[in-house]
Amino acid sequence: MDLGENSDSDSDMGVDETSDTRMEVNNTQDSSVERTRRGAVQCKRITKMREGELLNVQNNEDGQRIGEGGKDLASYSGLLAESRISIVDYENWHAVGDEVRDLLWDTIKAKFNLTEDEKKGVVSDIGEKWKEFKSRLTRSDGPKRKRVFVKVVEALVDVEVIVLLK
């Protein structure tokens, strides 16, 4: 093969033919920049519903919740579990009293078209989500997570002390 001969063998081998041009630097891999993470579930569509407006929840033949209503109920249950039940006040789900469980049921019932027969299952789902949430916060799989949990607990205790002083 002559040097003057035009060959495609370099391009076949994966050689960049535009090596004399500047290559762009990918700045997305910069380690000093912290990635944005997924935020907490807010369920804006559900929380901003008008009073008296209810979402329907469909069940399949096995009793599992399906469709948009089922997904919305699961998301809203998780939101209530994380935001309405203190992990400081209760050692475990069994310590959560019936009055708190009834309040959670009433909150769910105000947004979803459910029957009283479904109460046990819905409250049980909220309990499972609360246990997962507490476990995620208290898991000691490293010193950083432990520091974060201590800060969360200290912040909650500080808020409770401020409220008690008022």
URPEFEN-V87876 format. One line per field, one symbol per residue. phi: phi as a letter, one per 30 degrees, with the letter a starting at -180 (. if undefined). psi: psi as a letter, one per 30 degrees, with the letter a starting at -180 (. if undefined). burial: I if it has 24 or more other C-alpha atoms within 12 Angstrom, else O. A space follows every 10 residues. Layout:
# URPEFEN-V87876
phi=???
psi=???
burial=???
This chain:
# URPEFEN-V87876
phi=.dddddbcdd dddidddcdd cdcdcdddcd ddcdddcddd dchedddcdd djdbcdcccd dciddbiddd dddddddddd ddcccddddb dadddddddd dddddddddd cbdbcdddee dddddddddd dddddddcec cldddddddd dddddddedd dddddd
psi=klefkjkgee fffgkjfhff lkkkkjffgk ffkkkklkll kfheeefgkl kfkkkkkkka ffgkklaeee eeeeeeeeee efffjkfefk eleffkleee eeeeeeeeff fkjllfffee eeeeeeeeee eeeeeeefki gleeeeeeee eeeeeeeeee eeeef.
burial=OOOOOOOOOO OOOOOOOOOO OOOOOOOOOO OOOOOOOOOO OOOOOIIOOO OOOOIOIOOO OOOOOOOOII OIIIIIIIII IIOIIIIIOO OOIOOIOOOI IOOIIOIIII IIIIOOOOOO OIIIIIIOII IOIIOOIIOO OOOOOOOOIO OOOOOOOOOO OOOOOO
